[in-house]
Amino acid sequence: MDTTLFLVADDGTQLNAKLEMHDLGIILHSRSGTNRNRDYRQALELLLARLDSAQIAYKIYLDSRPVQGTDLAKRQLSFNRLASVATRFDELVRAMNAGSASHGAWRRLLITTPGTGHAKLRAAIRAVEATGEVVRLPASELRKVTTLHIDHAVQKLLTGGDAPNFAPSRDYDALTDDGISLAPKKVFGLALEEALGIEAYPGHFSAGWGQVCFELLERAGLWIVPKNGAAVRPKPNPSEVESELIGFTPTEEERSWIEGNPKIVSHLKRERQPGLAKQKRDEFIAEHGRLFCEECKLDPAERYGEEAGSACIEVHHHRTHVAKMELGHKSTTSDLKCLCANCHRVLHRKLALGLAVPF
């Protein structure tokens, strides 16, 4: 067999370390030059850890060209199977270079896995086929992923499906509204496949704060949560927040609780969408003959007069489902409420305290 394979690291990165399926198991090609198999050590340590995790028995043999005609038993490399993978790597390097002038060469290895089929082996070590160089896609292509694509990806994963080209997440979780943890790159990878009609690989995009992947996942309503040691979400500066809110200048109180809370930012964006508040007020007046607060029943015209009173009534998304909206979505009047400024501010405060949800 000569199918070229590559390992995918726990963070979803495709390693530069060429593998090849063999009748007896798998071959790890040698490290040489400035770029050939530069992730050799990481790949071998990952192979050992994943074979251990899958409880797959294995033996390791030197398989460099000069020794390939030698009996296999004479090429077996010894190492302490109870040692850490880092220690095992060092022991294997010493064993593969024993008797030679070189003491640091990382050579071609044959890892045999008796009784384990190729399909099970590939799944255990998370190897993917090389289909040509994986080129990082431009943002314009990544942005073809819509909320609907992400919803489909989430549903696939929640119902037992998988994104086998992507490893489980090591640094971040994408939480659903029900608090279920998913791997962000698995979700986005599946969504990207549907959006572009391709087979997606980790090298096609990056995940992290400030990347299109996290931006679109959050826009679709998933909460990105860092695991231990991962970078927390950077706080936006006020000008970025105001730009995000379509020209709306947040109050000091709102500034304190919208930072790092993408769902509430999306909520405010809907409330400040140009023309939306006017449309709601016009329809409300057409139905009721006047503006009043749907929460406390305040009639501002009675208290403040016809001309000035209407300034008290603001539009609030009380049933927005903003996490599920596509860009350009038109809200209906049943999604909105007319509230006085006091009731509106109290409801926003409840959102900040977690006593209400903005969808």
NUKENU-480626 format. One record per atom (N, C-alpha, C, O): x, z, y. Coordinates in steps of 0.2 Angstrom, whole numbers, plus 5000, padded with zeros to 4 digits. Layout:
residues N
XZY
...
This chain:
residues 359
500450004994
500050005000
500450005006
501050035006
500249975011
500649975018
500249985024
500349965029
499650015023
499150035028
499550085033
499750135030
499650065039
499950115044
499450165046
498850145048
499550225046
499150285048
499450325053
500150325054
499050355057
499350405062
498950465062
498350465060
499250525063
498950585063
498650605070
498850575075
498050635070
497750655077
497850735077
497650775073
498150755083
498250825084
497650865085
497150835086
497650935085
497050975086
496750955093
496150975094
497150935098
496850925105
496650855105
496450835111
496650815100
496350745100
496850695101
496650635101
497450715102
498050665104
498250635098
498350665093
498350565098
498550525092
499350535092
499650515097
499650555087
500350575087
500750505086
500550465082
501350505088
501850445087
502250465081
502750485081
501950455075
502250475069
501950435063
501350445061
502250385061
501950335056
501950365049
502350385046
501350355046
501150375040
500950315036
500850265038
501050325029
500850265025
500550295018
500850335015
499950275016
499750295010
500150265004
500450215004
500250304999
500650294993
500250304987
499850354987
500350274981
500050284975
500050364973
499550384970
500550394975
500650464973
500450514979
500450574978
500350484985
500150534990
500250494997
499850454998
500750525001
500750495007
501550495009
501850535007
501750445013
502450435016
502450455023
502050425027
502950495025
503050505032
503650465034
504250485031
503650415038
504250375040
504750415044
504550465047
505350395044
505950425047
505850425055
505550385058
506250475058
506250475065
506950435067
507450455065
506950395072
507550355074
507450325081
506850315083
507950315084
507950275091
507550325096
507550385095
507450295102
507150335107
506350345107
506150395109
506050305103
505350305103
505050305096
504450325095
505350285091
505050275084
504950345081
505350385080
504350355080
504050425076
504350485080
504650525077
504250485087
504550535091
504150605090
504450655091
503550605087
503250665085
503350685078
502850715075
503850665075
503950675068
503950745066
503550765061
504250795070
504250865068
503450895068
503250925064
503150875074
502450895074
502050865069
501550905066
502150805067
501750775062
501850815055
501450825051
502550825053
502650855047
502350925046
502050945041
502450965052
502151035052
501451025051
501151075048
501150985055
500350975054
500150955047
499650985045
500550915044
500350895037
500350955033
499950965029
500950995033
500951055029
500451105030
500151125025
500251115037
499751155038
499051135036
498651175033
498951075036
498251045034
498251035027
497651045024
498751025023
498751025016
498651095013
498251105009
498951145017
498851215015
498051235016
497751265012
497851215022
497151235023
496651205018
496151235017
496751145016
496351105011
496451125004
496151105000
496951175003
497151194997
497351134992
497151134986
497751084995
497951034991
498651044989
499151054993
498851044982
499451054980
499950994981
499650934981
500551004983
500950944985
501750964983
501951024983
502050914983
502850914982
503150864987
502850814989
503750874989
504050834994
504750804992
505150844989
504750744993
505350704990
505750664995
505350645000
506350664995
506750625000
506550554998
506650534992
506450505002
506250435001
506650385005
506350335006
507150405007
507550355011
507850295007
507850305001
507950245010
508050185006
508650195001
508650164996
509250225003
509750224998
509650264992
509950254987
509150314992
508950354986
508350324982
508150354977
508050274985
507350254982
507450234974
506950234971
508050214972
508150194965
508350254961
508350244955
508450314964
508550374960
507950404957
507450394960
508050434951
507450464948
507150514953
507450554957
506450514953
506050554958
506250624957
506250664963
506250654951
506450724950
507050744954
507150804956
507550704954
508150724957
508150724965
508650744968
507650694968
507550694975
507050744978
506950744984
506850784974
506350834976
506750884981
507250914979
506450904986
506650954991
506351024990
505751024989
506751074990
506551134989
506451174996
506851165001
505951214996
505851255002
505351315000
505051314995
505351365005
504951425004
504251405006
504051405011
503751405001
503051385002
502751445006
502151425008
502951505006
502651555009
502851565016
502551605020
503351525018
503651535025
503151495030
502751455028
503251515036
502851475041
503051405041
503551385038
502651355044
502751285044
503351275048
503751225046
503551305053
504151295057
504751305053
505251275053
504751365049
505251385044
505351325039
505951305037
504751305036
504851255031
505151195033
505451165030
504951175039
505251115042
505951115042
506351075040
506251175045
506951185046
507351185039
507851155038
506951215034
507251215027
507251145024
507751125021
506751105025
506651035023
507250985026
507550945023
507350995032
507850955036
508550975033
508950925031
508651035032
509351055028
509351025021
509951005019
508851025018
508850995011
508850925011
509250895007
508550885016
508550815016
509250795018
509450735017
509650835021
510350815024
510850845020
511450835021
510750885015
511250915011
511750855008
511450805005
512350875008
512850825005
513050765010
513450725007
512750765016
512850705020
513250725026
513250785028
513450685030
513850705036
513350725042
513550755046
512750695041
512250715046
511850775044
511650785038
511750815049
511350885048
510750885052
510350935051
510550835056
509950835060
509550775059
509050765063
509650735054
509250675053
508550695050
508550735046
508050665053
507350675050
507250605046
507050555049
507250615040
507150555036
506450545033
506050575034
506450485030
505850465026
505650515021
506150525016
505050535020
504850585015
504250555011
503850525014
504250565005
503650555000
503350624999
503650664996
502750635001
502350694999
501850674994
501350644995
501950704988
501450684982
500950734982
501050794983
500350714980
499750764980
499350744973
498850714974
499650774968
499350754961
498650774961
498450834963
498250734958
497550744957
497050734964
496450754963
497350724969
496950714975
496850644977
497450604978
496250614978
496150544979
496350534987
496350574991
496450464988
496650444995
496050465000
496250485006
495450464998
494950475003
494950555005
494950565011
495050595000
495050665002
495650685005
495650725010
496250655004
496850665007
496850645014
497050685019
496550585016
496550565023
496050605027
496250625032
495550635024
495050675027
495450745029
495350775034
495850765024
496150835025
496650835030
496750875034
497050775030
497550775035
497350745042
497750735047
496750715042
496450685048
496950625050
497150625056
497050585046
497450525048
496950465049
496450455046
497150425054
496750365056
497150305056
497750305057
496850245054
497250185054
497450165061
497050165066
497950125061
498250095067
497850025067
498049985063
497450015073
497149955073
497449915079
497049885083
498049925080
498349895086
498449955091
498250005090
498849945096
498949995101
498350015104
497949975107
498250085104
497650115108
497850115115
498250155117
497450085119
497550075126
497050125130
496450115129
497350165134
496850205138
496350165142
496650115146
495750175142
495250135145
495150155153
495250215154
495050105157
494950125164
494350165165
493850155161
494350195171
493750235172
493150195173
492550225171
493150135175
492550095176
492250085169
491650075168
492650075164
492350075157
492050135154
491550135151
492450195155
492250255153
491550275156
491150305153
491450255163
490850275166
490250235164
489650245166
490350185159
489750155156
489450195151
488850185149
489750255150
489350305146
488850345150
488950365155
488250345147
487650375151
487450435148
487750455142
487050475151
486750535148
486450525142
486450565137
486050465141
485750445135
486250445129
486150465124
486850405130
487350405125
487550465123
487650485117
487650515128
487950585126
487450615122
487550655118
486750615124
486250645121
486250625113
486150665109
486350555112
486350535105
486950565102
486850575096
487450565105
488050595102
487950665100
488150685094
487650705104
487550775103
487050785097
487250825092
486550745097
486050745091
486450725085
486250755080
486850675085
487150665079
487650715076
487550735070
487950755080
488350805078
487950865076
488150905071
487450875080
486950935078
486650925071
486450975068
486550865069
486150855063
486650835057
486450805052
487250855058
487750855052
488250795053
488650785048
488150745058
488650695058
489250715061
489350775062
489750665061
490450685063
490750625067
490450575067
491250645071
491650595074
492350595071
492850635073
492450565065
493050575061
493750565064
494250585062
493750515069
494350495073
494550555077
495150545080
494150605078
494350655083
494350725080
493950745076
494850765081
494950825078
494550885082
494250875087
494350935078
494050995081
494451015088
495051005088
494051035092
494351055099
494751125098
494551165095
495351115102
495751175102
495751215108
495751275108
495551185114
495551215120
494951225124
494851275128
494451185122
493751185126
493251175121
493251145116
492651205123
492051195119
491551165124
491551175130
491051125121
490551095125
489951125123
489751115117
489551175127
489051215124
488351175126
488251155132
487951175121
487251145123
486851195126
487051255127
486251185128
485751225131
485651285127
485451345129
485651275120
485551325115
486151365113
486151415109
486751355117
487351395116
487751365110
488251405107
487551305107
487951285101
488651245104
488551205108
489151265100
489851235102
489951175099
489851165093
490151125103
490351055100
491051045103
491251065109
491450995100
492050975102
491950925108
491650875106
492150935114
492050885119
492250815118
491850765119
492850805115
493050735113
492650705108
492650645108
492450745103
491950715098
491350685101
491150635100
491050725106
490450705109
490550645113
490250595112
491050645117
491250585122
491450525118
491250475119
491850535112
492050485108
491450445105
491450385105
490950485102
490350455099
489950415105
489750365104
489950445111
489550415116
489850355118
489550305120
490550355118
490950295121
490850235116
490750175117
490850255109
490750205104
490050165105
489950105104
489550205106
488850175108
488850135114
488550085114
489150165119
489150125126
489550065126
489250015129
490150055122
490550005123
490549955116
490849905116
490249985111
490249945105
490949945101
491049895098
491349995102
492049995099
492050055095
491650105094
492650055091
492850115087
493350155092
493850135094
493050215094
493450255099
493950295096
493850325090
494550305099
495150345097
495350395102
495150385108
495650445101
495850495106
496250465112
496250485117
496650415110
497050385115
496650345120
496950325125
496050335119
495650295124
495450325130
495350295135
495450395130
495250435136
495550505136
495850525131
495650535141
495850605142
495250655143
494750635146
495350715141
494850765142
495250825146
495750835145
494850845150
495150905155
494750905161
494450855163
494850955165
494550955172
494850905176
495450885176
494350865180
494550815184
494550745180
494650695183
494450745174
494350685170
493650655169
493150695169
493550595168
492950565168
492550595162
491950605162
492850605156
492550635151
492150705152
491550705151
492550755155
492150815157
491650805162
491150835162
491750765167
491250755172
490650725169
490150755171
490650675165
490050645162
489750695157
489050695157
490150735154
489850785149
489450835153
488850855151
489750855158
489350905162
488750875166
488250915167
488850815168
488250785171
487650775166
487050785168
487850775160
487350765155
487050835153
486550835148
487350885156
487050955154
487450995150
487151055148
487950975147
488351015143
488851065147
489051045153
488951125145
489351175148
490051175145
490151185139
490551155149
491251155146
491551225147
491651245153
491751255142
491951325142
492651325139
492751305133
493151345143
493851355140
493951405135
493651465135
494351395130
494451445125
495051485127
495351475133
495351535123
495851575125
496451535127
496651495123
496751545133
497351515135
497251445139
497751415142
496651415138
496551355141
496451355149
496251415151
496551305152
496451305160
495751315162
495351285159
495551365166
494851365169
494751315174
495151285176
494151305175
493851255179
494151265186
494051325189
494451225190
494751235197
494151235201
493651205201
494151285206
493651285211
493651225216
494251215219
493151195217
493151145222
493151165229
492951225231
493451135234
493451155241
492851135244
492451095242
492651175250
491951165253
491851085254
491251065254
492351055257
492150985258
491950945252
491550895253
492250955246
492050925240
491350935238
490950895236
491151005239
490551025237
490050995242
489450975239
490150995248
489650965253
489550885251
489050865252
490150855250
490050785248
489650775242
489250725241
489750815237
489350815231
488650825232
488250795228
488450865237
487750875238
487450835243
486950845247
487750775244
487450715248
487250735255
486750735257
487850765258
487750775265
487450845267
487450865273
487250885262
486950945263
487550995264
488050995260
487551035269
488051095270
487751155267
487251185270
488051185262
487851245259
487851305263
488351305268
487451355262
487551415266
488151455263
488351435257
488351505266
488951545263
488751575257
489151575252
488151595256
487951625249
487951565244
488151585238
487651515246
487651455241
488351435239
488551415233
488851435244
489551425242
489851465237
490251445233
489651525237
489951575232
489651565225
490051595221
489051535224
488851535217
488851465215
488651455209
488951415219
488951345216
489651325213
489651275209
490151355215
490851345213
490851355205
490651405202
491051295202
491151305194
490451305191
490451315185
489951285194
489251285190
488951225191
488551205196
489151175187
488951105188
488151095187
487951045190
487851135183
487151125183
486751145189
486251105191
486951195193
486651215199
486851165204
486451145209
487451135204
487651085209
487151025208
486950995212
487051005201
486550945200
485850965202
485550925205
485651025202
485051055204
484951035212
484451015214
485451065215
485451055223
485450975225
485150955229
485850935221
485850865222
485150835222
485050795226
484850855217
484150825216
483650855222
483250815225
483750915224
483350935230
483550905236
483150895241
484150885237
484450855243
484450775243
484750745247
484150745238
484150675237
483750645243
483150665244
484050595246
483750565252
483050535251
482950505246
482550565255
481850535255
481450575250
480850565250
481750615245
481350645240
480950695243
480350705241
481150745247
480750795250
480250765254
479650795254
480350715258
479850685262
479250655258
478650665259
479450625252
478950595248
478550645245
477950645244
478850705243
478450765240
477950795245
477350805244
478250805251
477750825257
477250785258
476650805259
477350715259
476750675260
476250675255
475650675256
476450675248
475950675243
475650745243
475050745241
475950795244
475650865244
475150865250
474550895248
475250845255
474750845261
474150795259
473650815260
474350735256
473750695254
473350725249
472750715249
473550775245
473150805240
472850865242
472250875241
473150905247
472950975249
472650975256
472351025258
472850925260
472650925267
473150955271
473050955278
473650995269
474051035273
474651055268
474651055262
475251075272
475751105268
475651185267
475551215272
475851215262
475851285261
476351295255
476551255251
476551365255
476951385249
476651395243
476151435243
476851365238
476451365231
476651435228
476251445223
477051475230
477251535227
476851595231
476551625227
476951605237
476651655241
476051635245
475751675248
475851575245
475251545248
475351545256
474851535259
475951555258
476051555266
475851485268
476051435266
475351495274
475151435277
475551435284
475351465289
476151395285
476551405291
476151375297
476351405302
475651335296
475351315302
474951365305
474851375311
474651415301
474251465304
474751515307
474551545313
475351525305
475751575308
476151545313
476351585318
476451485313
476951465317
476651405321
477051375326
476051375320
475851315323
475951255320
476351255315
475551205321
475551145318
476151105318
476451085313
476451105324
477051065325
477751095322
478151055319
477751165323
478351195320
478351225313
478851225310
477751235311
477651265305
477951235299
478151265294
477851165299
478051125293
478851135291
479051125286
479251155296
479951165295
480051225290
480651225287
479551265289
479651315284
479651295277
479851335272
479251245275
479151215268
479751175266
479851125269
480051195260
480551155257
480351135250
479951165247
480751085248
480551055241
481051085236
481651085237
480751115231
481151145225
481051105219
480451095217
481551095215
481451065208
481351125203
481751165201
480651135201
480551195197
480551175190
480551215185
480451105188
480551085182
480851015181
480650965180
481551025183
481850955185
482150925178
482250865178
482350965173
482750945168
483350895170
483450845168
483650925175
484250885178
484750865173
485050805174
484850905168
485350885163
485150825159
485650795156
484550805159
484350745155
484250685159
484050635156
484250685166
484150635170
484650585170
485250595170
484550515170
484950465171
485050455179
484650475183
485650425181
485750415188
485150365190
484950315187
484850385196
484350345199
483650365197
483150335198
483650415193
482950445190
482550465196
482750495201
481950445196
481450455201
481050515199
480650515194
481050575202
480650635200
479950615202
479750585206
479450655198
478750645199
478550715203
478950755203
477950715206
477750765210
477650835205
477750885208
477550815199
477450875194
478150915193
478150965191
478750875195
479350905194
479550955200
480050985200
479150945205
479350975212
478851035214
478251025212
479051075218
478651125221
478751125229
479351115231
478251145233
478351155240
478351235240
477951265239
478951255243
479051325244
479251345251
479551305254
479051405253
479251425260
480051445259
480251455254
480351445265
481051455265
481251525261
481751525257
480851575262
481051645259
480951635251
481451655248
480451605249
480351605241
480851555238
481051565233
481051505242
481551455240
482151495239
482551485234
482351535244
483051565244
483051625238
483551625235
482451655237
482451705232
482551675225
482851695221
482251615224
482251575218
482951555217
483251555211
483351535222
484051515221
484451575219
484951565215
484251635222
484651695221
484551715213
485051735210
483951705211
483851715204
484251665199
484451685194
484351605202
484751555198
485451585198
485751575192
485651605203
486351635204
486451695199
487051705196
485951735198
486051795194
485851785187
485851825183
485651715185
485551705179
484851725177
484651725171
484351745182
483751765180
483251705180
482651715178
483451645181
483051585181
483551525179
484151535180
483251475177
483751415175
483451355179
482851345181
483951315182
483751255186
483551195182
483751145184
483151205177
482851145174
482351175169
482051135165
